[in-house]
Every structure is written in C-alpha cells, then in structure tokens.
C-alpha cells in the first residue's frame, strides 16, 4: 500500500532547510487540505510540534509527516516536489484525485469534494 503523501528528495531537502532556518528541527510537517481558493479546496503545509488525535504519521527522508484522517482520501497518492527554475523555486503538488484546478494552480476540487470556492 502506498503512502497517502509522498515527498521527493528535492522537496525533502528544501523542507529540511526551512526547518533549520525556522528553528523547527524535529517538528512534524503537516500536509493539509482546507476550503477556499477559486476551485474550492487548497493545500496547506506547516510545522507542528505534536500530532493530533486523528492524525496519521508517515516518515520519509527523515521527515515526520502528519495527515489528518479527514484529509487522507483527498490527498491519497499526492506527490510533493520542489522545482527550481531561473525565475525562482517552489513546491509543486501533484494530486491524482484533483479533477479541476484554478489557473494559479493553488486550489482544486475532487470528484467527491468540491469544497467552498471563493472569489479570486
């Protein structure tokens, strides 16, 4: 069975650098879904000290990852990467469950969950 969320080696390197820069070594990486954005759902990532009661815990590239049980179906199979271009760098999220996304690529909807779209 595959992980709910997978991070690439490039994403792991960048996450570790961010943890170090922000004094968050040893923290968990929270990967979440929230309502909003043009398409109804948007991704969230941040650092947390403790897992919640309904969290699944994963570990990849020595990074402890948290995913809330309510977000697991929406995120199942998602790959988080980090891409560097001449214009800068940023995280990319490939979610096989997303059936539509907005032009900026930061919000999406799935066949089972349309979320709550906002005006852009």
Secondary structure, DSSP 8 states (H G I E B T S, - for coil): ---SEEE-HHHHHHHHHHHHHTT-TT-EEEEEEEEETTTEEEEEEEEESS--TTEEEEEETTEEEEEEHHHHHHHTTEEEEEEEETTEEEEEEE-TTEEEE-TTSSEEEESS--------
